[in-house]
C-alpha cells in the first residue's frame, strides 16, 4: 500500500485490481450529530450526490455511525471524474435542492436506522456520540440552512478526508476539497458503571455489551465468539428459543471500543435467552473456554478470511485503514488478525473476559418480564431518579384528575436548573439545562375535517436520554404555555427546534 498526498488529501493506494475502485472517506458520521441535527450528515451526502451528472458508473454514497463514504468502481478516468465531481459538489455546496433531498430522506425513512446494537450504545452514551444512532430524531425537515452549511464546512474538508484507491490511480487526479482545520470530535462521556448490570430498551432482542480499553485484544473477541456459540447451542439447538446472533465491535476512540453480542429471541422468551446468555458469560469468566471451543472459533475465523473474495478483502482492508487514520485508531489488518488469533490461549480468553467484567451490560426488551439475576445491578437507560426535584409543579387538568387510570399521577416540574417529569409509575425523568438537546413546540394535529386529534404540547429531549412531553390534552393549554415560557427564559434560542420555513406549511 502506498501513501501519498494529493491537494492536501491523504491517499492510500493499492495497485493490482482489474477495475479501479475509489472511495473518498470522511471522518464524520451519525455520532457527530445531535438528536436535533440527526440525518444532517446523510443530507450533505445526498446534496452532493444529487449534483453529479448521470453515469453508468457503479457508484454510491453511504453514511455510517462514524464515517461517510463516496465510492465508485469502473474505468480509472470515469472513477476519477466521479471523485472530482464529489469534491466540486462539496466546494460549491448548494442548498437549492435541500427541500427536495429532505423529501427523499423522509421517503427513505432512514430516521429509524437505529437497530439493536445502537440501542446498546444509547445505554452507554445516552443521546450523544454513538448513542445518537439509536433514536430517529425529529426529522430532516428540522435542519436549517445554517445547520447544514456549518456541518459541511466543519467536517467535509481536505483535512478530514482520506482517498482510497484500489487499482490504477489516474495521473492528474485533483482533490480540490474545501480546506479547514482538522475537526475535533466533541467529547462524549460514557455513563458511569459500577459493576455488571442489566437494563431494558425498546429494541427487540437480547444482548450483552462490554467495553474494552487498551490495545485491541483478540482474546476478548474470542471470548464473545465462544459465548455466542454456547448460547446458540443451548438456546437454539436444545430449547428452540432463539434464531440468530451476531457480534459487532465499534471503536469509540484510540484505546476504547464497545463490543456487542446480539441474540435474536422468540417473543416471550427474551428473559430465558438473557438468562442463558448471562450464565454462559459468567461461566466463561470463571473457567475460560475448553481447548476445543477455542480451536473451533480460531479455525472459523481463519476459514472466513480464506474463503472471502481476495479483492473484497483488500478493498475492505484499505477502507478500514482510511477510517482508522481519520479517527486516530490503530489499524489491524486481516493478516494481523490471523496472526493474533493463532496466538490466543485458553487462559488469555478467560483473563480478557474477566478484565471487562464490571463493564458488562445485559439488555432485554422493555416488554420482557425478566427481572434481573443475582450479581447484576439495575441499569437505567436515562437520567432516571426517584427524587422529585423542587420547583414549580404542574399537574394534569381537572378532567384528567377525575378520570380513572394512572395518568393523573403525572407531574411536570419547572426547576431552576432544569425541567423534570414524574411519569405514571412515579419515576422521575430530569433534564438539566446543560444536558438539554432540544425543545419542540408541537402544534395540534387535526384530521381532514379539522377535528383536533391531538392537542399538541411541548417536547423536551435530553442528552441524558430523558425525553418527555407536556401534552395539552392532559395538562391544559395554560400549563403548557407556562412550561414553554419557563424553558424559553432559561435556554438559548438555538435549543428551540423549528421546521424549515419552506416546509412549515407542508408539515402542519
Ligand atoms: Zn428519563
Boltz pocket constraint, residues with backbone or C-beta under 6 A from the ligand:
constraints:
  - pocket:
      binder: B
      contacts: [[A, 382], [A, 383], [A, 384], [A, 428], [A, 429], [A, 430], [A, 464], [A, 465], [A, 466], [A, 467]]
      max_distance: 6.0
